[in-house]
Amino acid sequence: MSASEYHIPVMLSQCIEGLDIRPDGVYVDLTFGGGGHSKEILKHLGPEGHLYGFDQDDDAARNALEYPNFTFVQANFRDLKRYLRLYGVSQVDGILADLGISSHQIDEPSRGFSTRFDGDLDMRMNQLGNVTAKDVLNTYEEEKLHKVFGIYGEVKNAKSLAQAVVSERAIRPFETIEQFKQLLQKLAPRNREFKYFAQVFQALRIEVNDEMRALEEMLYQTVEVLKPEGRLVVMSYHSLEDRMVKNFMNKGKMQGEVEKDFYGNLIRPLEPVSRKAIQASPEEVAVNNRARSAKLRIAKKV
């Protein structure tokens, strides 16, 4: 499967420019997917440079590149530091993370990520994971479902939805996407059904894959493994991720105000390269609709 069939990389040139690649540098692509970003990074590396590509998905592993200066690591990016240490790497020159799910994962009915197809309520990025979307819907208590839908999906009627899920599963446990959509149809705002479905499915996907905690763990590790002046390039697709990335790049932490020294200088491990998030051009959005919600942020280690 080619990278273009698997996933069209968003803002590819901006990502590469943000990494400021040195031919002899060591780089990490934390979301390998179809290898689109990785292939472009390798074009800028000399034989003395090296790229490590992380991805926990079995489908991504089948796309692993056969380059002498490329190493595929089948692991969650929350284990960045541990796996780099296994390969004898303590510091790198740049890290790229394209968050969210790939076009391939969305378009594969058996994965259960998309509302466009019927199939099992799965949503695991790592198909060896223990928890599926079906498990969340059928076993979580009402209060916990309320929090998942409200926080991760920003669903306005999260409480009503949680109540409806608990009532429905008492009659018939959830098994398929189509069955769950029938329930959602009753609660979705008129003429906004597709957005509502997307919000609910996003909430389930984040919960199933523990995405927010994994992102937080990964971000803190990037500071430890980046060399001074090393670049961190992160692309996100929803406000929860972008807020976390923005806060970390600006403040060195997820919440609270940035700390200052006695002279009023900011104390933070990273310095944003651009003040605002970079967004795709209208021309790119017209070709690749997924670029519409993408926000790219770049920082360098102080």
Disulfide bonds with the S-S distance in Angstrom:
none
